[in-house]
Amino acid sequence: MSVARASAIMIGTLVASRVLGWLRLSVLGATFGGSPDLDAFIAAFKIPDAIFGLLVAGALASAFIPVFTGYLAREREDEAWHVASSVLNALLVLLVAFSAVMWLLAPIVVPTFVTRFSDPGQISLTVDLTRLMLLSPIFMGLSSLTTGILNSYRQFLSGATAPIVYNLVIILFTLFGSPFLGIHAAALGVVVGALVMWLVQLPELTFRRTRYSVSLDLAHPGVRDVLRLAGPRTLALGAVQIVFFVDTFLASGMSTGSLVALNYAFQLLMLPLGVFSIAISAAIFPTLSHFASLGQVNRMRDAVQQGIRWILFLTLPTAILMIVLRRPIVNLLFQYGNFGPAERELTQAAFLFYSLGLAGHALIQILARAYFAARDTTTPLALTLISIGLNVVLDVLLAEPLGINGLALANSVATLVEAALLLMLLATRARLRLVGLGVSSLKQVSASLLMGVAMFGFIRVTNLPFDLLVDPSKPVLFLQTLLAATVGGMVYLGAAYVLRIGELGEILAVVKTRLRPRPAAAAS
């Protein structure tokens, strides 16, 4: 499957997933508002999420897929499955062990390192929710490794569909379980959703003629490669969790609802990030690994540059749109039920500062995978540690004067610095055509700024009749936002055409190819 076609599949399913992700947050916010219960739920999610990120995300992204794909590229499928089975079994043992240890230590760890809640009841609730959700990393680990295997075979549909099911399960549990179980219904939804994420992928994995075995061959060269490559990335992701814990710790000591607003703003940033950059990066990663395993440096360079150009073409205008339309976006997406104006104002302010770093987050996704495909996880680790250190220092410096806005700004600055360092070091190693990338990026920035000016002007011109309404209805606000975004999008596309931005033609070509009817098979 081509990178473009794989990206189209990933983007399509991730759009649906992100829509449900927004709906999940909206349902939680409408049900619990900026309450101590929702603050406790968000804080409790940090430890299970850290276990998953530490043990699974690093091994999958930086180590397992390149090794597994390498065996497939050399037509050694049986050995590839032997490695996969050993990695899966070892991962399962580690996830169960870590979750069990944290279940025992939760009453100590949660109030000491995770939160600064002053209410003993809120601390106790956070501990209970943490213990319940510690089952989720086990199921998500199985799901993620299954996704990695399928992606290595260039099968993306069920893996991309799994998060849709995950979000849907949480929404259903919150809607129908919260009247009886309160916030515990949402936590139970996280666990069941993680289990279903894995189960929905099993049919496609079975179709691949699964060759799983109950083996734990840690001495196999392929397994040792996975462990060796996963080590630095695991340390990097462990360091990343430090930022999340620091942010949670600092925000939990601010006014009630601050932790909810900070989390909602960050999750809102993840909506476009997941649709564009993560989808393209995940789709291109097996291709990069394939080229790297065969020593095809030029083809790998071209794939990386295509990914960078596509990601910037999509994320730069998205960042401008988020900055200009942040107020109506937060209002439309989250201000329902118990999520009121106070929570809206906190969220939209933090969202502004997070939006400044969108391009950095997007670039890191593709740049880090270029290193991983070449089996270099040490360089991204070093740069991630620099970024983490900068982020934590800025957190401490900016938390007092700016509140949660300072935490969001610290994240954006550190992310942009990390992306710049990754690109600078990769340029020489991968022989990137920096002049071409620079010209393309300058055109994209210019078109995006024109888009922002157009949207801002449209809002200023059309705002008079809306000012007559003290609290405009959702349909009126949606209409204004949609019109402003449409005007901005048309200006961006027009500017891209005038400036001869090549990515516009490439994307249109992919769309035409996908929409063109396929010729009927010849009769036998």
Buried (B, 14 or more C-beta within 10 A) or exposed (E): BEBBBBBBBBBBBBBBBBBBBBBBBBBBBBBBBBBBBBBBBBBBBBBBBBBBBBBBBBBBBBBBBBBBBBBBBEEBBEBBBBBBBBBBBBBBEBBBEBBEEBBEEBBEBBBEEBBBBEEEEBBBBBBBBBBBBBBBBBBBBBBBBBBBBBBBBBBBBBBBBBBBBBBBBBBBBBBEBBEEBBBBBBBBBBBBBBBBBBBBBBEBBEEBEBEBBEBBBEEBEBBBBBBEBBBBBBBBBBBBBBBBBBBBBBBBBBEBBBBBBBBBBBBBBBBBBBBBBBBBBBBBBBBBBBBBBEEEBEBBBBBBBBBBBBBBBBBBBBBBBBBBBBBBBBBBBBBBBBBBEBBBBBBBBBBBBBBBBBBBBBBBBBBBBBBBBBBBBBBBBEBBBBBBBBBBEBBBEBBEEBBBBBBBBBBBBBBBBBBBBBBEBBEEBBEBBBEEBEBBBEBBBBBBBBBBBBBBBBBEEBEEEBEEEEEBEEEEBBBBBEBBBEBBBEBBBBBBEEBEBBBBEBBEEBEEEEEEEEEEEEEE
